[in-house]
Each structure stands twice: as structure tokens, then as C-alpha cells.
Amino acid sequence: MNKPLILFDGVCNLCNNSVTFVIERDPSAHFQFAALQSDQAAERIAEHTNKTALPDSIVLIDEKGLHTRSTAALRIARHLSGLWPLLYIFAVIPAPIRDIVYDWIARNRYKWFGKEDSCMLPTPELQQRFL
């Protein structure tokens, strides 16, 4: 299996900043990244589901399958350096309850954080971590 893949909304400033946050706390380069708007993301999602309506803010594909919303965020936090793995304790809260907060933030992310006209481009030194 390839490295766990984080798919993110490439035009969302919050999502782009979240990717930068993960990269800075992932010194072993555990994760790879791709914009949800990319062909690579569509191909990888199609390998795991036939759903057409996935959340447009974050998807994690790892050895356990495809994860979305708060579950994806918690599974990502579990692999970061520092105290971030402690957030995984919130996995005991049922996903539908966690996702209420997640969905509220996701619905308002463009209004609160803005968006770009095009997807972020990784720096040359980070290029190998992006599909």
C-alpha cells in the first residue's frame, strides 16, 4: 500500500493551511497529499467507493480505507508529532455528533478563511509528497 493520502480542497485557505500544519508536524513524511480537484484524487476515491457526493474539504485514504470529515481529521492527528495524537480520544464520540461541528466549520470555511482561484502548488522540496 502507498503512504496514507490526504485529499484536501485545493482552493480553500483553511485546507491549504491545514496541509502546511500537517507537513510541519509530519517529519517522517508519513502522509502524501493531493487536491480533491485533481484527477489523481478522483482515481483514488473511485478505488474505494462508488459514492459521488463526498465532503469537499478532507478525505483520508489509508490502510483501513477511505475516511471523511472528523474521522479523517482525527486519524491524521494520530500520526502527528507533539501532543496532537491525544486528540484521537475524541474518536469515542460517535461520528455523527463529531461531524456536526466539522460540518459547521466546513460550511463556513470560505467565508471565514477565504479561497483561492486555483489549487496550491507545493514548493519544489515538497513536490514528492504531492500526487
N, C-alpha and C positions, 0 to 999 in steps of 0.2 A: 504494500500500500504506500502511496505517496504520503508526504507530510500532511498534517491536517491543513485544510484550506479554509480561510476566512473570505467569504464573499461579502462585499460591502457596497453601499450606494456611492458610486464614484463621484457624484456631483454634490453630495451632502457634506457641508463643512464639519458637522459633528462626526460623521462617519469617517471622514478623512483624518480628523484629529484623533479619533479612536484608534485608527490603524497606526498612526505615529506613536500613540501611547503604548500599544501592544508591542511594536517593534522595539521601543526603548526598554521594555521590561521582558524581552524575549532574547536574552543574549546567546542562547544556544540555537537560535533560528529554528525553533520548533514549528512555527507556522509559515505557510505561504499565503499569498493574497491575490485576489482578482476582483475587479469591479463587477457588480451584478449586471452591468450593461454590456459586458464583453461576451464574445462568442464562447470563450473557454468556460465562463460561468454557466452559460446555458447548457453546454455539453455535460459538465459535471453534475448539474442539477438533474438533467434528464437521466443520468445513470442511476439516480437514487429515488426518483419519484416521477409520477406522471401528472402531478398537480400543476396547474397552470397559474394559480394565484398564491405565490409565496410572498412573505413580507419583503418589502423592498429596502430594508435597512440592514439586516445582518443575517447571514446563514453560515453555519459551520459544518463542514463535511470532514468527519474523522473516521477512525476505525469502527466506531459504533453506528455510523450512518450520518444522516442529514439532521441537523438541529437548527431551530429557528428561535427568534425572539429572546426571551430571558434565559431560556435553556442554553442557547448558543453563547450568550454573554457569560453565564456562569461557568460553562465548560472551558471557555477561553481563559477566564480569570484563574482557573485552577492550575494553569501552566505558566503563569507569570511569576517573575521574581518578586521578592518582597513579601508583604503581608496579603497581597491580592488573592492568593488561593483561599484565604479564610472566608471570602465572600461565598464560596461554594456551600457554606452552611445554609444559605437561603434556598438551596435545592430541596430542602424538606418542605418548603411551602409549595402547595400544588401549583403547577404551571399556569392554569387559568387565572389564579389570583395574582401571581407574579406578573403575568402578561398584561394585566390591567394597567399597571404603572408603565411597563415597557411600551405598550401601545400609545399611551398618552404622550410620552416623550417622542415617540416616532412620528405621531401625527403632527406634532408642533415643531419638529426639528428644523424645517426650512425657515419658519417664521422666527424662531429663536436664534438660530445659528447661521442662517443663510445657505445659499447654494451657489455652485459654480456653473459656468456654461458648458464645461467639459470635465471629463474624469481626470483625477490627479495622475500625474506622471511621477514614477519613482525616480529617485536620484540614481546615477549610474552605479553607485556602490550597493544599492538595494535592489537593483533590477532583477537579480537572480531569484529573489523571493517573491516576485510577481509573475503570474502566468500571462 
